[in-house]
């Protein structure tokens, strides 16, 4: 679950704890019964309606927030290139092995970034026999070595590609495949350390794993695609108790009232005060805009300077955009 999901919660029964202290049920005009009266056949249930509008509210705030970072040239990660580790050599059979072999990714970091995350986006393998086997991601999570397996069906003599979205938790992560019953081609590792410890890219470099130890340039049939991602959403979570909690809370109310105004349901709650709803919505929009502009003009840039993060450039900041 993304950290933004818990900033504001619904506030019904055993709902997750709100990190901002705000829930939708605390807002005027919000109740489980009212939500149920608004929900059309698209949502069926009021809680389903509320959960959809919550995700829209988070998305809209995220877009507003990141737009300010880019407009002020604070966000340094304007693109996220994807790198890969290996080149397949189909004519070279690496044979069978009673265990798992593959690639080790070593992250490159200055140690100054809380926002910079490394993600594996795709794993390709070149099997020489068909069958099923586990692909394993070996990572260290909170000091404990964790193996995340992915059951894979392989077709021989072709590149087999598996799309994933895995965020590395440790600087060093292994991507292995069980070689017990399936043999794979050679995969020459090309994403290496350079001469004099220079690096091929600013994100990571790779070597191989033969089941027992690291080897310099053999990936045992695996090519790993990865990228470095600046998680600007973390900034939204860090501001939950000051600004962003209120912003999500307001945007969520606005979207629910907008649904009430436009629903095809016809009952006393939908009809009641229908002519007043545009005024309610406009009032909430204005409060959202004021709060967002207070954030941008005041606390945001002072807070960002404390990060000293490679994903941020706070030199010579000046506010360029308001909403």
N, C-alpha and C positions, 0 to 999 in steps of 0.2 A: 504494500500500500504506500502510495506517495505521501510525503510529509504534509502536502497541502490538503489531503483528504481529512485530516484531523484538526485543522485550524478552526473550523466551525462545523458543528455537528447538528443533527436533526433535533436531538433532545427528547427522544421518545424511548421509554423503557430502558433497555440495556445498550443504548447507543454508545459509541466510543466517546471517551473523554475529550472535550474540546480544549485544545491547547491555548486558545484565545480567551476561554471562559464564556464564549457566546454560542448560543444555539438558535436555530430558526424558531423554535417554539417560544422563545423569549420575546419575539417581535409581535407587535400589535397586529391582530387579525389573523394570526397563524394558530391552527390547532389541527389535530388529526381529522376531526370531522369536517372542518372547512376544506382541507386538502382533498378529502374524499369527494366532497361536493363539486370540486373544480375538475377533477380528473375525467377526461374524455375517454373514448374507446381506445385511443392511442396508448394511454397509460394504465387504464382500468382501476388501479389503486392509487390513493393519494400519496402514499409513501414512495411508490415508484415514480410518480410525478416529481416529488420533492427531490429525490436523488438525481434525477436527470437534470433538473434545473441547477442543482448544486454544482455538478460537473461543468455545466455551461458557465456558471458564475466564476468558477476557478479559472477556466480557460480565458474568459474575457479579461479578468484581472491580470493573468499571466501575460497576455498579449499587450495590454496597456503598459505594464511594468517593463517588459523587455524592450518595447518600442522606445521608452525613455532612455534606457541604457544604450541602445544603438544610436539614437538621435544625438546623444551627448558624447558619443564615441568612447563610452566607458566599457562596453562589452568588447573584448579583444578578439573573441572567437567568431569572426564573421563567416567562417566556413569550417567544416569538419571533414577533412579528407579521410578516406578509408585506405588503410595500408594492408598488405598481406605478407605472409611470412615465407612462402615457399614456391618452388616451381617443380611440377611433377616430371619424373623421368619414367614413362611407362615401361620402357624396355628393361628396367632393373627391378628384379623381384627381391624384396627384403625378407621373404620367407615368413614362417610362423614363429611365434614366441609365446611361451606360457605366461602371458601377462599383458600389460598395456604399454604402448610406446607412443611417442608423438612429439609435440612441440612445447617449449616453455617460453612464455612471453615475460619479458623483464621491463617493467615500466620505467620511464625516464621522468623524473620529477625533481624540482628544486627544493621540495619539502615545504614550500611556502603556500601551497594552494589547498584550500578547503573545498573549493568548488570544482576543481578539475577531476573528472572521472574517466576511467578507461573502460570502454565497452567492446565486447566481442559481438560482431554483427552477423557473422557467417562462418561456417566450417565446411571445407571441401575435403573429400577423400578420394583416393584412386585405388579401389580394390581390384585385385586380379582374380578373385573368385567371388561368387555371389553368396549371400547369406545374411544373417542378422548378428549384430554385436553392439555393445554399448560404447558410445562416445562419452568420455568422462572429463569434466572440468574439475580440477583439483585446486582449491583456493583455501586461504586461511581467513576465517571469519571469527572475530573476537577472540583470537588466539587459538582457535581450534581448527585443525585441518578438516575440511569438508569436501566430500566428493559428490558432485552433482552429475548423475548419469542421464544420458539421453539414448533410448533404444532406437537403433537405426537399422533400416533394411538396405543392403548394398546390392547394386547391380554391377557385375564384373566388367572390367575393361572400358570404363568411362568415368568421368568426373561426377561424383555424387555430392550434391550441395545441400546443406541444411541451414536455413535462416534461423537465427536466434537473436535474442536481445539480452545479453548477460553483462551485468556491471561487475567488474573485477573489484574485489574487496582488499586485495593485497597487491603489493608491487610485483610479486612473482606469481604467475598462474600457469598451471600445466593444462594442456589440452591433449588428451590421449585417446587411443582407440584400442580396444581389446583385440590382440593379434592371435588369440588361442586357436581359432578355427578359420580365420580369414587372413590371407596374406595380401599385403599392399605393396604398391610400387614405391620406388624411392621418391622422396620429396626434398630436393636440395633447398636448404634454407638460404634465402637471399637477403633477408632483413637482419643483417649482422651488425656487430660493432665494427666500425671502420678502423683504419690505421690511426695510431696515437689516440685511441679511445674516442674518435669522432663518431657521431651517430648518423644513421641514414635518415632519420626523421625525429621530430621533437617529442614523439609519443612513447615509443617502445622499440626494443630490439628483441631478437629471438635466438634461441639455440634449440637443440634436440634433446630428447630423453629416451635412452635405450632400455628403459625398464628398471635400471639400477642407478644410473648416473647421467649427468649432462654430457652431450657430445656437441661438437662445434657446428656441424652443417648438415645434419641428416634429420628430416622430420617424419620419417617412417609413414609416408602416405597421407600426411595431413598438411593442409594449407589453411591457416587461420587468418580471417579478416577482422581488423580491429580499428578503432578510432578513439581519439581523445575528445571528451565532451565537457564543456563548461556548464555546470548545473546551476544556472541562474535562478531556478525555482527554489533553491535552498535559501536565497536571500528573502524570498517571500515568506518562507517558514520562520526565518530568524526574526522577522518583524511582526510575527503573529499577535503578540500581546500589545503592540503599540498601534500599528496602522492596518496591516493587511487583514487581520481578523475582522475588523469593522468593515473594511471594503468588501470582503466576500459576503459578510452578513447582509450588507445593504444591497449588493447586486443580486443576491439570492432572493431577497424579498421582492425586489423589482420584477424579477423574472416570474415569480409566482403570481403576483398581482397582474402582470401582463397576460399570463395564461388565463386567469380568471376573467379578464376583460374580453379575451378572444375565444374562450371555450365554446363548444357547441352544446354544452349541458344547459338545461333549462330547469332551474329550481330556485327556491326563495333566496338562497345564499348568493347565487350567481346574479340574480336580478337585483338584489338589494344593493343600493349605493352604486349601481353600475355607472351612473353619470359622474360620480365622484372619483372613480378609479383613475382616470387620466391625471387628475390633480395629485392623488397619492403617489402615482408613479413618477410624476415630474418632481415632486418634493424629494423622493428618495434619490432620483438621479442627481439632483442638485447637491444633496448632501454627500453622495459618492464623489462627485467632481471636486467639491471643496476639500474633502478629506484627502483625496489623491493629490491635489495640488499642494496641500499643506505638507504632505509626505515629501514630494519632490523638492519643494522650496526650502524645507527645513531639515528634517532628520536624515533623509536618504543619503546625501553625499557625505555628511559627517560620519555616518555609519560605515559607508563603503571604504572610506579612507583608513578605517581601523583594520580592514581585512588584509591589506598589503598582499593581495592575491594576484597571481599571474594571469587570472582570467579577467582582471579589472584594471583599467587605466584611469585613475582619478586625477591626473595632472591637468590643471587648467580647466576644471569643470565649470560650466555655466549652464543654466537651465535654458533649453531651447524649445521645449514643448510642454504645454498643458493640455488637459482634456476638458 
